[in-house]
């Protein structure tokens, strides 16, 4: 199993991590996963291109996914409203529980 984690900006520029498990063929954001096989072919291709161009993280921090990862995850979120809703709900809970001004 190989999991790559990419730092990306989603939901209005929030710094989040998108993890790609190439064995399970899933993308996970805030603990919410989606199967790549459930995506239309165009989004599967966009994701694969983004991952290939992002490189492999060898450090202790997630690799910056860059514009391609951001755009691919954003396009998937736009196309998969149920997944987007699940992530939005988790994000709202995280923001509500964060200390300081929200």
N, C-alpha and C positions, 0 to 999 in steps of 0.2 A: 504494500500500500504506500502510495506517495501522495502526501498532501502539501500543496503549496498555498501559502497565505499571502495575499496582496493587500497593502494599504490602499484605500481608495476614498474618494469623496462622493458621497451620495446624499440624497434628501436635503438639498440646499447647502451642500458643502460640508456636511458632517463627516469627520474622519472615522471611517469604519474599516473593518477587515472583511475581505471576501476570500473564503477558502475553497480551493478546488481539489477534490479527491479524484485522482485520475483512475483509481481502481474501481471505486463505486460509481464514477461518472456523475458526481454531484457538485453543486456549488452551494455554499453555505454562507449566510450573512446573519449575524446575531442569533445563531443557533437554529435558523430556519433554512432547510435544505430544499433544493429542487433538482430533479433528475434531468440531466442534459438531454436524454432521449425523449423527454416530454416536450422539448422545444421544437419550433419549426426549424427546418434545415438551414434557413438563412441565419437564425440566431445561433445555432450550433456552430456554423462556420465562423461567424463573427467572434464567438467566444474562443474557439480554437486559435484563430489568428491572433487574438489579444494575448492569450497565454503564451503562444510561441514567441511573440515579439517582446514580452515582458521579461523573459529570462528566468533564471532559477535563483531563489534566495539562498545565500550561504551564510548570512549573518543571524544574529539573535533577534533582530527586528524583522517584521514583515517587509518584503520587497515593495517599493512603491510601484503599484501597478501601472501608473501612468494613464494617459488619456485613453488608450485602447481598452484597458480593463474597466475604467470608469464608464466609458461609452457602452461597452458590451453589457455590463451589469445593468446600467441604466436602461438599455434597450430591452433587456429581459424583463426588468421590473415593469416597464411600460406595457409589455406584451402579456405579462402574467399577473393579472390583478389580484388573484388570491395570494400569491407569494408576496407581492408588494404589501398587501394588507396585513399579512402575518408579521412581516418585518416592521412595518409601521407601528403595529401594536406593541411589539417588544421595545422598539426605540422610544415610544411615548412613555413606557414604564421606566426605562432607564433614565430618561431625562427628568421625569417626575421625582425619582429617587436620588438624583444627583445633588450634592450639596451646593449651596450658593445660588445665585440668580439663574433662572432658566430662561 
